[in-house]
Amino acid sequence: MTSRKQWVVAGVDDGFDETKIVLGDGTSFRMPSRARAGELNRIDISGTAQKTVFLYQTRDGKYTVGRDIDRADSTASDDYPLSAMNRAVVTHALREAGVEAGAELFLCSGLPVKKFYRKGTLNTPFIKQKKQNLLENDVVAEDGTALARIARHEVVSEGIAAWMDFVMQRNASGKLEVNEELVAQRIGIVDIGGRTTDIAVIRDWQLDTERSSTVEVGMIAVREALREAISEEYDVEVNDQELARALTDGRIRMWGKDQDVSAIAAGAIKVAVNRIRSETMRRLGRAADLEQVIFVGGTVVAIQRHLEGWFPNQVIGTDPSFANARGMAKYAEFILAAQGA
């Protein structure tokens, strides 16, 4: 008797700003989508520092991946989901999430609404390219660590993945079930990510294309606006670590002292939020016909107070940063169950 494959399911929200992983066993992991071509010229002179950057070889050259890269290569392009850098970042994220070499890995990832659909229909050529990119399995760790191989890859639309997380729920025995009552409701999803914000209205597995769109604004736009404003104010170049601190603490370290940049940071956030709000209101109106408007995405927590009061029926999704990745993992698990795999 032939034994069934023991699939490892992974939802991979491989965003422009962050990469989030959710495994079938509930394990979750997130990291910045930070990489640069080539090797990083850095030496640990103490010999005791924890390794935070990792070198990978691909068919298209070497990439260094890790949170402590001072100035990473830009991911803010339409080609990032099809790139060797994307393969290196996703492979590293799976490694850090604990996916072991030899696992039969079924991965589900996503694309922004405007890239997944084109003129109201599936953007099949781009979806196929995205799927094939991660199936290359060409990434090799320079330190010799054995890496998991992606055996199967499906691609879904971001935002819609968060909706699938909402309507697919586990019963008492842990089995995934579709909540048909929730499926029948008209739901608005506002997915605020790194480079883009996806707005989706869904009911009965149908996307309302007239009320759904992608806005080219997210946390990357906030950071770059802040970088430019600080540079103009102080005539300095600011690295990514200091920018992150400016956004969280309102301070930045310059010339050996902390400088208060909270007003500059608030201004950068406000500009981005106003753009998101404008497009959301244009698409959803007052949202009176929607059962709920659910805010999800990796940027939601950082700007949550700026989202208050948009709609009477709005909610912040459960653990909103991982909503898409959870939905992707559930979708992969659902497919396997339907196929008896």
Secondary structure, DSSP 8 states (H G I E B T S, - for coil): ------EEEEEEEE-SSEEEEEETTS-EEEEE--EEES------SSS-----EEEEEETTEEEEEETT-SS-----STTGGGSHHHHHHHHHHHHHTT--TT-EEEEEEEE-HHHHEETTEE-HHHHHHHHHHHHT---EETT-----EEEEEEEEETTHHHHHHHHEEE-TTS-EEE-HHHHTS-EEEEEE-SS-EEEEEEETTEE-GGG-EEES-SHHHHHHHHHHHHHHHH-----HHHHHHHHHHSEEEETTEEEE-HHHHHHHHHHHHHHHHHHHHHHHTT-TT-SEEEEESTTTTTTGGGGTTS-TTEEE-SSGGGHHHHHHHHHHHHHHHHTT-
